Amino acid sequence: VAERPSFIAIARRNTRRSWGLLAATVVLLWLIIVAVGVLGFGSSFVPSVIVSLVVAVGYLFFAQRAASRTALRMAGAHPAVGDEFLMLRNVGEEMASAAGLPVPEVWVINDAAPNAFAAGHRPEKAVVAVTTGLLSSLSRAELKGGMAHEMAHIRNRDIAGTTISVVTVCECRHRGRACRHRRDAQYRGRSC
């Protein structure tokens, strides 16, 4: 009978896979930029490779630093301030303390769907967002369970790769819209 891997071994393997996936995403982004530079603009290959490498690495650095704020902005979240969200903030502090983590910023999303997510590139910069639908449907004990789940994502560093992936998808969508807008503007400016 084969010995089952430990939880720590599985977590390390998943971390390596996440970083591999992130590296593959950067390489793909780099190749797309090179292709656009060489094919679309008639640039020579070497400058396109150098510029695209700088852009891809710069993007990765930006995505890592701004990912949690971008995810919160996309979700329409606002800080959980005031007496209305006192229980939520207290539960966040309790669960962070129990997990041995820094207390993350707690945000609220005005949405009836019961949901929550954690974001950030490291535990010290983590944020947790909870929908009003989740707050209204759970008791304090159930909310602690949900917050503990989000703390597990923070502790296991699942949030770094996921958050950067979300930002990458949004950036691709934004760039696609910008390119489509530019193309449409060019076609409107032509006379037949």
C-alpha positions as CSV (number, residue, x, y, z in Angstrom):
1,V,0.0,0.0,0.0
2,A,1.4,3.3,-1.1
3,E,1.9,5.9,1.7
4,R,-0.5,8.9,1.3
5,P,1.3,12.3,1.1
6,S,0.9,14.6,4.0
7,F,-1.2,17.8,3.9
8,I,2.0,19.9,3.9
9,A,3.4,17.9,1.0
10,I,0.2,18.5,-1.0
11,A,0.1,22.2,-0.1
12,R,3.8,22.6,-1.3
13,R,3.0,20.7,-4.5
14,N,0.0,22.9,-5.1
15,T,2.1,26.0,-4.5
16,R,4.6,24.9,-7.0
17,R,1.9,24.2,-9.5
18,S,0.3,27.6,-8.9
19,W,3.6,29.4,-9.5
20,G,4.2,27.2,-12.6
21,L,0.8,28.3,-13.9
22,L,1.5,31.9,-13.2
23,A,4.9,31.6,-15.0
24,A,3.1,30.0,-18.0
25,T,0.7,32.9,-18.0
26,V,3.5,35.4,-18.1
27,V,5.2,33.5,-20.9
28,L,2.0,33.4,-22.8
29,L,1.5,37.2,-22.3
30,W,5.1,37.7,-23.4
31,L,4.6,35.7,-26.6
32,I,1.4,37.6,-27.4
33,I,3.1,40.9,-27.0
34,V,6.0,39.7,-29.2
35,A,3.6,38.5,-31.9
36,V,1.7,41.7,-31.9
37,G,4.9,43.7,-32.0
38,V,6.4,41.8,-34.8
39,L,3.3,41.0,-36.9
40,G,1.1,44.0,-36.1
41,F,3.6,46.8,-36.2
42,G,6.4,45.4,-38.4
43,S,9.0,45.9,-35.7
44,S,12.2,43.8,-35.7
45,F,12.2,40.7,-33.5
46,V,14.9,41.6,-31.0
47,P,13.5,45.0,-29.8
48,S,10.0,43.4,-29.6
49,V,11.3,40.6,-27.4
50,I,13.1,43.0,-25.1
51,V,10.1,45.4,-24.8
52,S,7.7,42.6,-24.3
53,L,9.8,41.0,-21.6
54,V,9.9,44.3,-19.7
55,V,6.1,44.7,-20.1
56,A,5.4,41.2,-19.0
57,V,7.6,41.4,-15.9
58,G,6.3,44.9,-15.1
59,Y,2.7,43.6,-15.5
60,L,3.5,40.7,-13.1
61,F,4.9,43.2,-10.5
62,F,1.9,45.5,-10.9
63,A,-0.6,42.6,-10.8
64,Q,0.9,41.3,-7.6
65,R,0.8,44.7,-5.9
66,A,-2.6,45.9,-7.1
67,A,-4.5,42.7,-7.3
68,S,-6.5,42.9,-4.1
69,R,-7.6,46.5,-4.7
70,T,-8.6,45.6,-8.3
71,A,-10.6,42.6,-7.1
72,L,-12.4,44.7,-4.5
73,R,-13.1,47.5,-7.1
74,M,-14.5,44.9,-9.6
75,A,-16.8,43.5,-6.9
76,G,-18.0,46.9,-5.8
77,A,-16.9,46.4,-2.3
78,H,-16.7,49.0,0.4
79,P,-14.9,48.9,3.8
80,A,-16.9,47.3,6.7
81,V,-17.0,50.4,8.9
82,G,-19.6,51.5,11.4
83,D,-21.8,49.7,14.0
84,E,-23.7,47.9,11.2
85,F,-20.6,45.7,10.5
86,L,-19.2,45.4,14.0
87,M,-19.9,41.7,14.3
88,L,-18.3,41.0,11.0
89,R,-15.1,42.9,12.0
90,N,-15.0,41.1,15.3
91,V,-15.4,37.7,13.7
92,G,-12.6,38.6,11.3
93,E,-10.3,39.5,14.2
94,E,-11.2,36.4,16.1
95,M,-10.6,34.1,13.2
96,A,-7.3,35.8,12.2
97,S,-6.1,35.5,15.8
98,A,-7.1,31.8,15.9
99,A,-5.3,31.2,12.6
100,G,-2.2,33.1,13.8
101,L,-2.6,35.6,10.9
102,P,-2.5,39.4,10.8
103,V,-6.1,40.8,10.8
104,P,-7.1,41.3,7.2
105,E,-9.1,44.3,6.0
106,V,-12.8,43.4,6.0
107,W,-14.9,44.7,3.1
108,V,-18.6,44.3,2.3
109,I,-20.3,43.8,-1.1
110,N,-23.9,44.9,-1.5
111,D,-25.2,41.7,-3.1
112,A,-28.0,39.4,-2.1
113,A,-26.1,36.3,-3.1
114,P,-24.3,34.6,-0.2
115,N,-20.6,34.7,-1.0
116,A,-17.2,35.8,0.3
117,F,-13.6,35.9,-1.0
118,A,-10.1,36.5,0.2
119,A,-7.6,38.4,-1.9
120,G,-4.1,39.7,-1.7
121,H,-0.5,38.7,-2.5
122,R,0.6,37.8,1.0
123,P,-1.1,37.4,4.4
124,E,0.0,40.9,5.6
125,K,-1.8,42.5,2.7
126,A,-4.9,40.2,2.6
127,V,-8.4,41.4,2.5
128,V,-11.7,39.5,3.0
129,A,-14.9,40.6,1.3
130,V,-18.3,39.3,2.4
131,T,-21.7,39.9,0.7
132,T,-24.6,41.4,2.5
133,G,-26.5,38.3,1.4
134,L,-24.1,36.1,3.4
135,L,-24.3,38.4,6.4
136,S,-28.1,38.3,6.5
137,S,-28.3,34.5,6.1
138,L,-25.8,33.3,8.6
139,S,-25.6,33.2,12.4
140,R,-22.5,34.4,14.1
141,A,-21.3,30.8,14.5
142,E,-21.9,30.1,10.8
143,L,-20.2,33.4,9.9
144,K,-17.1,32.3,11.9
145,G,-17.0,29.1,9.8
146,G,-17.1,31.1,6.6
147,M,-14.5,33.5,7.8
148,A,-12.3,30.6,9.0
149,H,-12.6,29.2,5.4
150,E,-11.3,32.5,4.0
151,M,-8.5,32.6,6.6
152,A,-7.5,29.1,5.4
153,H,-7.1,30.5,1.9
154,I,-4.9,33.3,3.3
155,R,-2.8,31.0,5.5
156,N,-2.3,28.5,2.6
157,R,-1.5,31.4,0.3
158,D,-4.1,30.2,-2.2
159,I,-5.0,33.9,-2.7
160,A,-1.8,35.1,-4.4
161,G,-2.2,33.1,-7.6
162,T,-5.9,33.4,-7.7
163,T,-6.0,37.1,-7.2
164,I,-3.3,37.7,-9.9
165,S,-5.3,35.4,-12.2
166,V,-8.4,37.5,-11.7
167,V,-6.5,40.7,-12.4
168,T,-4.9,39.1,-15.5
169,V,-8.3,38.2,-16.9
170,C,-9.7,41.6,-16.2
171,E,-6.6,43.2,-17.9
172,C,-7.1,41.1,-21.0
173,R,-10.7,42.0,-21.1
174,H,-9.8,45.7,-20.7
175,R,-7.2,45.5,-23.4
176,G,-9.6,43.7,-25.8
177,R,-12.2,46.4,-25.3
178,A,-9.6,49.1,-25.9
179,C,-8.3,47.4,-29.1
180,R,-11.9,46.9,-30.3
181,H,-12.7,50.6,-29.6
182,R,-9.6,51.7,-31.5
183,R,-10.4,49.4,-34.5
184,D,-14.0,50.7,-34.6
185,A,-12.8,54.3,-34.5
186,Q,-10.5,53.6,-37.4
187,Y,-13.3,52.1,-39.5
188,R,-15.6,55.0,-38.8
189,G,-12.9,57.4,-39.9
190,R,-12.5,55.8,-43.4
191,S,-14.4,57.2,-46.4
192,C,-15.7,54.7,-49.0
